[in-house]
Amino acid sequence: MYLASASPRRQELLTQLGVRFEVLPAAVDEDPLPGEAAADLVCRLAVAKALAGVAVRPAPGVPVVAADTSVALGAELFAKPLDQADAARILGRLSGRTHTVFTAVAVADGQRERVELSRSEVTFRTLAPEEIAAYWRTGEPADKAGAYAIQGRGAQFIADLRGSYSGVMGLPLFETARLLTLFGCAPL
């Protein structure tokens, strides 16, 4: 099977399932459509990435797994921060609030595609501006949706999690395993 992602976190999570895969990054336009809800956005992008992988995979018929994650506070979507100021803005908005992390995983094989959605509620404690600046200096938030990593130093900000830890990380393992089984790639 192929994983249409260069994300080390997604590779690590897929490895946890005990399946063999090759990385096959697939680039797609990740801009949201006007008025597009976070759940719809991640489902659309996960499928688009899987289909882009199908189009370039070296072995026809082999399934391609792809995922997309978005952080939302109400209707406000937070992607990867553009720079330090954007990260400070995002983390300031999430500070002391509960936000939703949507991660969709899709599998396609050229004949069919399926997508599943994971939704998790994450509550941040109140963050001081100095903490946000110090966190940015670690380099961790630079390439993460919502400007934090639950599996890293960002975990110290999380007061409560309701949902999928692996989904917040970027690849919901329950949904992924279910899809892989449908495509004949049952995890070990």
N, C-alpha and C positions, 0 to 999 in steps of 0.2 A: 504494500500500500504506500501511498504518498501523503505527505503532510504539506499542504500549500501554505507554509508559514516559515519564516526565518526566526521566529521568536524562540529564544532558548527556554522560556517558561513553558510554552506549548510543547516543545520537544521533550522536556523533562516530564511533563504530565502524561504525554502519550506513552513514554517509556514505562511509566508506572503501571500501565495496563498490560504490559508484557507483549505488545505487538511489535512486529518489525516494520520499519518504515524508512523511506528515504525522503529527504527534504526537497521540496520542489516549490520555492517561493513563487507566488502569483501576485502580480501587482494589479490592483483595480483602483478606480477613483473612489475614494472613501468619503467624499463630501455628501452630507445629507441632502435629500431632496427638500424643497420648500414645505414646511409643515410636517415633515416626516417624524413620526414618533420613534423613540429609541428602540423599542422592540422590533418595529418594522425595519429600521435601519440595519440593525445587526443581522437580522434574518436575511435581508436582501444582500448584504455584503458577504456574509458567509457563503451563501449559494454562489454568488458571483466569483468569489475566490476559488471555490471548488471547481466550478466550470472552467475558469481560466486555467487551473491546473490540469484538468482533463484535456484541454486543447493542446498542451505542450508536454504531457507525460510521455516518457520513452516507451512504456509498455501498455499498449491498448488493453482496455478491459479492467485494469487494476484500479481499485477505488482511490479517490482523492479525498482527504479530510481537510476541512478548512474551518476557521472560526473568526468571529469578530466580537469585540467587547466595547460597550459604551457605558459611561457613567452619567446618570441623570438625577437632577434635583428638580422634581416636578417636571415641567416641560423643557427645562434648561439642560442641554447636553454638554458634556465635557469630554473632549478628545484628549490627545496627548498635548501637553503644553508647548506653546511656540517658543517660550523663553522663560527666564526667571520671573519676570513680572507677571506673565500669564499663569505660571505655576502658583505664584503667591495669590493671585486672584482666585484661581480654582480652589486651592486649599482653604482660603479665607471663606469662600462660599460654603464649603463642606463642613467647616469648623462648627462643632456644637449641633450638628444636624444629622438627620437620617437621609441617606441617598440610596438610590437603586442602581445596582450593577446588572446590566443585561449582557449576557453572552450567548450567542447563537453558535451552534456547531452544525456543519453541513457535510454530507458525504455524497459524492457523485461518482458514477462509473461509466458515463457515456450513454447509458440506457435510461437511467433514472437518477434523481437526486432527492434527498430527504434533508430536512432541517429540524432541529429541536432548539428550544429556547430555555435558558436558565435565568431565573430572576432572583436576585439576592438583595436583602436590605442591610445596609451597613451604617452604623451610627458612629460618628466621630466625637471624641471629646472636644472641648474648646481648645483651640490652638493659639498660642501667642505668636505674634509676628516674628519674633526672634527664632522660635522653633521652626517656623516655615522657612525662614532664610537659611538656617543651619541644615535643614533637611535638603534644600536645594543643593547646597554645597557638597552633599554626599554623592550627587550625580544620579541617585536612584529615581527621582521623579521625572527625569527628562523625557523618557520614551514610554511612559505609562498613561493609559487612559485614566483621567481623573487625577493625574499627577501624584499617584502613590502606588506602592507595591505592598500588598497584604502579606506576601511571603518574605518581606525584607524589613527595613527599619520603619516603614510606614505602619507596621502592625501595632506599634506603640500608640498610635492615634485612635485605634478602633476599640470603642467601648462595648459594642455589641454587633454580632453578625447573625442574621437569620437567612439561611439559604446555603448555597454551595461555596465552600472555601475555594475549591478548584475552579469554579465558575468565575469567582472574583479574580482569581489568578489569570484566567484567560482561556481555559478549556474545561468545561464541566464534565467530569469523568463519568458520572452516572449516565448522562445523555449520550456522551460519546460512545460508551460501551454498548448501549442499547442500539445505536445506529450501526456500529461496526458489526454487531451480531446479525442485523438485517442484511448486511452486505457480505456475509460469509467470512468475516474477519474477527470472529469471537475472541475477546481478550483471554489470556491464560489465567 
